[in-house]
Amino acid sequence: MKTDNYYGLYYIIQPAAACRTYIEWLNNKFYLSIMTIAQTPQYELSVSVEKNRAYLRIIGFWRSPEQVPDYLTHWKKAIAVLKPGFTLITDARDMKIHPASVRKMHEEAQLMIIEAGVLKVAELQKDMITEMQLDGLSGETSMPKKNFTDQIKAEQWLDSLVLA
């Protein structure tokens, strides 16, 4: 962790685990404070209080909810530092399809996120089968999301919604 002076104001810069390269670019460009909530082999979750945005990276195949026992708890911690109207970038490019028991846990997380007041979700995807699974789930929960393949365009889309 380091501090930096930007226009006479001090910001704490803590590189995020989620979307590491892009987040580091954001830190350098905008001097955002990124708080890492969780960094596990299966997922990384961080938040930017300044942008009122959460960043989730889903990694690989989750065999069961027992493999990610703190997932919902980590989401509760992330939501606690965000305000209603927050946005979310979900990076599912490294995700493999999940079994029904894990899908149910994702549904619980999405309902929690919706109840907390998410404005919009930008979801990064590259695999068609994973995209179909995630689109089906978000359709069931009414998660307000849009799919992207480019992380910068996803970030710009969310920024434009917040500024509008």
N, C-alpha and C positions, 0 to 999 in steps of 0.2 A: 504494500500500500504506500502511495506517495501523495503529497499534496502539490497543487499547482496553482499559480496565481493567474487569473484570467480577468482582465479589466478591474483589477483591484480586489477581486473576490477570490476566496480560497475554496477550492473544490477538492474533495477526496476522490482519487482515482483508484479504483480497485478493479482490475480486469475480471470480466465475467467468464465463467466456464462455458456458458451457452453461446454458441455461435462465435467462438473465440476471436477469429480474425476480424469479423465484421464489428464486433463489440469493441475491440481494440481500436479500430478505425474510428468508431463513434467517440470513444474516449478521447482520442487525439484531436478529433475535429470539434467536438462540442463540450469536452471536459465534463462528461456525465459521471455521476457517481453510480456505479453498478454494484448492487449488493447480491452476492451469491447466497442463495437459500440452500441449495443442495447440489452436490456433484457426486454422482454415483456411476458405476459402470453402465447402468441402464438409462439414466436421464440426468440432465442438468437443468436447474431452474434458477433464474436470477430475476431481479427487478431493477428498474430505473425509476426512482421516486420522482425525479425531475420530469421525465416523460410520462409518468403514470402508466408504465408499460411493464409487462412480464415477458420473459423470454424462456421458452421451454424447448429443450432439444431431447428428442426421444431416440434412444440408441438400441438397435438390434431387436432381438426376439425376447419377449418376456414370457416365460413358461407359465407363471401363475402369479397371483397377487402376493404370495409369500416371498417372491423374489424381489419385490419392491414394497416392503412393509410400511415405509414411511411416506409413500407417495402422496396420499391425501393429507397427511399432517404437514408435509412441506408446502402443499398448496394453501393450506390454511394460514401458514406463516407468511407466504407471499401475498395473499389477499389482505392480510392484516396491515400491511404497509402501503397498500394501494387505495386510491379513492374510487368511488363509483364513477363510471365513465372511463375506466382504464382500458387499455388495449393489450393485445397479446400477439406475439409472434411464436408460432409453433414450428419448429424445424423437425419435420418427420422424414427428411431425406435418407436417414440411416435406419429408419424403423422397418422392421419386418412385421408381417401381419401377426396379430395377437389372437390367442384363443378366447372363447366366450367369457371365461372367468375374468380375464384381464380387460376385455372389452367392457364388461359391467363396471369395473373400477374406473375406466376412462369416462364412462357415462356419469358416474357419481362425481368425478372431478369436474366434468363439464357443467353439470347442474349446479355445483357449488360456485363455479366461476360466473355462470349466468346470474345466479341469485345475488352475487356480490356486485353486480353491475357492470359487467364487461360491455364495452361499446361495440368493438369489432375485433375479429381475429384474422390475422394473415397466416395462412398455413403453407409452409414450404414442402413440396412433395416432388418426387422424381419417379416413383414406382406406381404403375397403374393399378395394381392389385391393392396396394396399401391405400392409394387415393380412394378407391371404391369403398374400402372398409371405413375409412375416416369420414368420407362424405355421407355414408349411410348412418353412422353414429351421430354426426352433427345434425343430420336431418331429423333424427328421432328426438334429439334434445333441443332443437331449434337454436343451436349455437350459431351466432351471426358471423360466418366466416367466408373468406374468399381464398381460393388457391393461387399459389404463385410458384414459379421455378427460380425466380431471381430474388435474392434477399434484399438487395437495395431497393428494388421496386416495391417489395412488400412493406419495407420501412417507410418509403415515401408515401405509399397509399394510406397507411395509418396516420402519418403526420398530416396529410391533407384533410383527413376526416376530423382530426382534433382541431386544426386551424380554421376549419370551415364554420 
